[in-house]
Structure formats: C-alpha cells, structure tokens
Amino acid sequence: MKDVAKELKQPVIAVTNAWKTKINEYELGQVTENEFWNAFLSKLKINHNKKTLHRVVIHHFYPIVESLKILKSLKGKVILCLISNQTTWLDDLEKKYKFKIFFDIIIISDKVALRKPSKEIFNLFIEKAKVKSNKIIFVDDFLKYKEPTESVGINFIHFKNSRELKIKLKKYGVQIK
C-alpha cells in the first residue's frame, strides 16, 4: 500500500480503505481490473493513470529467493500447490518471475470464485490433490488462515522466513536440501 500511496500522494490509510472497496470482488473475478481501479480512484476522489497503478502493484510483488529454492528442492517429492487470492495480475507476475513451474496445482481466487480463508477453497485443493487432508501442509504468511485450514484437516505452518520454514517442514518429515 505504501508504494501506491506514494504514487498517488495520498495517506496510506486512505489508500488502504479505498483498496478494500472492490478488492474482494476483483479477487473473486466479479469485477474487471478497470472496474476495480475505477472504484478505488472514485473512493479517493482522484484521477490517475490505471496502467501506472497496475505497474506499481505488480512491482510490489516479488518472490522470496530462498522460498523458491525450497520449492525447487521439493518439486517431484511432494505435491506442491499455490492457493492465492489473486487476479489477472498473476499473469503479469508469471511473465516476470516464471514461478508456476514449481507447482503441481494452482488455485487462483478469480478463476474459482473462492477466496482464502473460505473453507471451500481448501476443500477444492483437497479434492484436486487427491490425498487425505491430514497429509497436506499449508504454508502461508497470514496467520488468519490457520483456523480454516485446520478445520478441514489440513496442517498449517505460519511462514515467517525460509530458515524457520525448513525447520517446521522437517517436523512433518519433509526433508529439504
């Protein structure tokens, strides 16, 4: 939010509140990116170039290099899934970072009309993975996803950093090189 606020020369709190206007609908595929930006800018009562805002948002997302190393070492040993509250922005991120190759299953909110923390999105993963839920370890940097994942029988690891993730995965019997 800070980068968007800086671009718009607006307070972070105002940008955060405007962001909430339609982000859920955008992540569910219910509105287009243009409709999202229109609502966002309308809430702020300003005009701005939407392509510039798009670039600022895309620039905000970047992979954690150590996490990519972990994914690479796990590829082929376990089923790797990406579950993301994301939009068409993910296509731009894929062009930039080529991260989808690490995943066996990709569930994106705007494609399935479900968002984390809904239990339904985690049940969809269980169905696609074709494994028992207790064999799944879900890793996320948001602690708010712990309860919904565990409520459907999925193990949860709160991601803080790659070093700690390796230790926590080892407790589940997952060895990382």
N, C-alpha and C positions, 0 to 999 in steps of 0.2 A: 504494500500500500504506500510505503514511503516514496518509492520511485514514481508512482502515478501521481501522488500528491505534489511531489516536487515538479513534475512535468506541468501540472495544472496550476501550480502556485496556489494550492488550497490546503487547508489544515487536514492532517491525516484523519482526524475523527470525522470530518465532513465527508471525505473520500470513502472512508470505511462504511459509513452509513449509506451513502449513495450506492456503493458496491452491492450492499445487501438488497437493494430494491428489486433486482431481477436475476442475480447470480444463480439462485437455486433453479429458476425456470430455464436459464441458459444451460446449466449443467444437466438438466433433465431433457434437453432437446425440445423444449416447449416454445422457446423464442430463438430467433436468429442472433448472431453476433451484432448485427446492425440494430436490432430491437433492444438488445442489452445495452449497447452504448447510448442509444437514444434516451432510454430510461435513466441511465446513470448520469448523463450530462444534464438532463432535464431536472433531476433531483438537485443537482448542484447549481442549476440556473446559469449554466455557461455553455459556450460552444467550443469545440476543439476538434482537431483532425482525428478521426477514428483510427486511421491507419497508423498514426503516430502512437496513439494509446495502445493499439494492438502490439506494435513493436516493443513498447516499454514493458508490457505484460509478458511477452514471450522472453524478453531479455531477463526478466526476474527469475524464471525457472531455469535450473541447470542441474545436471546430475552430480551426485557426490561420487567422486572418483573411486574412493575406497569401497563404496557400496557396489559400484559396477564390477570391481574386482571380485567381490563376494559372489555376485550373480554369475559371473563368468566361471568361477570355480564350482558352483552348484549346478550349472547347466548340464542336463543329462543325468544327474544323480537324483534329483527330486523334481517334482512338478512345480514350475515357477509361474506365478500368476501376478498380473498387475490389475488391481482394482482401483480405479481412480474417479473422483468427482472431477471430470474434465469435460472439455468441449472440443470444438473444431481446432482449438489452439493446440491440441495434442498432435495434430497432423504437422503443424509447423515445428513443434518440438522434435518430432520424429525425424523430419528432414534435417534438422540441425544436429541432433545427437545420435541418431540410429540406435536407440535403446530397445526397440521392440524385439530384436533378435534374441534377447535374453529370456523372453517369456514364452511359455507354452500356451497360456490362456491370458487373454486380455479382455477385461470387462471395464468399459468406459460408460460413465453415467448417462451421457447424452445419447448413447446408442441403445441402452437397455431401459431407459426411462426410470432408473432407480439410482439413488444416491446413498453413499455411506452417511449415516450409520444405520440405514434400514436393514433389518434382518433379512429381507428378501434378496438384497444384493449378495449377501454372504451365502444364503441358501442356493442362489444361482451358481456361485462358484463351486459349492459342494457338488451340485448336480453336474457341472461341466468337468470337474476334476475326476469324478467317478471314484472317489475314495471316501472312507469314513471321515466324518468331521474331526474326530479326535486325532487324526493323522496329519491334520493341517496346522501349520503355524502361520499366523497372520502377523506381519510386521508393519507398524505404522508409527509415524512421529506424533500422531494425535492420540492422547490417552483416552479421549472420549469414545474411541471405537472399541475399547476393551470390553465393556459390558455387552454390546450387541454381538460381538464375535463369540465371546464365551457363552452367551445364551443359546447359540446354535451349536455349541460343542467344539468350536474352533479354539485352538491355543493362541494366545496373544503375546506378542513381545512389543514393548514400547521402545521405539527406536530413538536413541539419543546420539549415538555415534557408532562408527563401524567397529571399533575395537570392542565395545561393550556388546554389540550385536553378535560378534563371533563367540564370545563367552556364553551368552544366553542361548544361542543355537546349539552349542556343544552340550548344554544341559538337556537338550531334547535329542541328543545323539547325532546331531548334524555336524560333521567334521568339515572344517574349512582349511584350505592350504594356506 
